[in-house]
């Protein structure tokens, strides 16, 4: 024999009325790091200006170009930026091309642009 009382509605108050949406492991994203070439070939760069922001050595520093702790390349002297391609020998004797960033120093920006 079943007995119905007012208590049978008490279960409804304890349990959820809608199915749980659950949690997701997605929905997170980090901000862009703004990597890439900041000063292009044949453009003028002042001392300390960032030429390339990169992760790893995709571009290698050449003359008058410094390398930061995060592999950022920056100008050590004012001048015109040049992108060169050079052959590099690996440890096993094979060769590959690397991209080198150099600066041709100049006294003044106006002298280079003429």
C-alpha positions in Angstrom: 0.0 0.0 0.0 1.4 3.4 -1.0 0.9 6.4 1.2 1.1 9.8 -0.4 1.8 12.7 1.8 3.0 16.2 1.5 6.5 15.0 1.9 6.6 13.6 -1.6 7.0 17.2 -2.9 10.0 17.7 -0.6 12.1 15.5 -2.9 11.5 18.0 -5.8 13.0 20.8 -3.7 16.2 18.9 -3.0 16.8 17.7 -6.5 17.7 19.9 -9.5 14.8 20.8 -11.7 17.0 21.1 -14.8 19.7 18.8 -15.9 23.2 19.9 -15.0 25.2 21.7 -17.7 28.4 20.3 -16.3 31.8 21.9 -16.7 33.9 22.1 -19.8 37.7 21.7 -20.2 37.6 24.2 -23.2 36.9 27.9 -23.2 40.4 29.2 -22.4 42.7 31.0 -24.7 45.8 33.1 -24.2 46.4 36.5 -25.7 48.4 36.8 -28.9 52.1 37.4 -28.3 52.6 39.8 -31.2 55.5 38.0 -32.7 57.1 38.6 -36.1 59.2 41.1 -38.1 58.8 44.7 -36.8 61.3 46.4 -39.1 61.6 45.1 -42.7 64.5 44.9 -45.1 66.0 48.3 -46.2 64.2 50.2 -43.4 66.0 52.3 -40.9 66.4 51.1 -37.3 67.6 53.3 -34.4 69.7 51.9 -31.5 67.7 49.6 -29.3 64.7 49.2 -31.6 63.2 45.8 -31.9 63.7 44.2 -35.4 62.1 40.8 -34.8 60.2 39.2 -32.0 60.5 35.4 -32.2 60.5 32.1 -30.3 63.6 30.1 -31.1 66.2 31.3 -33.7 64.2 31.4 -36.9 66.3 34.5 -37.7 70.0 34.7 -36.5 71.6 37.9 -35.3 74.4 39.3 -37.5 76.6 42.4 -37.3 75.3 45.1 -35.0 72.2 43.0 -34.0 71.8 41.8 -30.5 69.7 38.9 -29.1 67.5 39.2 -26.0 66.8 36.4 -23.5 63.5 35.7 -25.3 65.3 35.5 -28.7 64.2 39.0 -29.7 66.6 40.7 -32.2 67.3 44.4 -31.7 69.6 47.0 -33.2 73.0 47.7 -31.5 73.7 50.6 -33.9 71.6 52.9 -36.0 71.4 52.0 -39.6 69.6 50.1 -42.4 68.3 46.6 -41.7 69.4 43.8 -44.1 68.1 40.3 -44.3 70.7 37.8 -45.7 70.7 34.1 -46.4 73.8 32.1 -45.5 74.8 28.4 -45.6 75.4 26.7 -42.3 77.0 23.3 -41.7 75.3 21.0 -39.3 77.2 18.6 -37.0 76.6 15.7 -39.4 78.2 17.7 -42.2 74.9 18.5 -44.0 74.2 22.1 -45.0 71.2 24.3 -44.7 70.3 27.9 -45.3 69.8 30.3 -42.3 68.4 33.8 -42.3 70.7 36.4 -40.9 69.7 39.9 -39.9 72.4 42.6 -40.0 72.6 46.4 -39.9 74.6 48.6 -42.1 75.5 51.5 -39.7 75.0 55.1 -40.7 75.7 58.5 -39.1 72.2 59.9 -39.8 68.9 58.6 -41.0 68.6 61.4 -43.6 72.0 60.4 -45.2 70.7 56.9 -45.9 67.4 57.9 -47.4 68.9 60.2 -50.1 
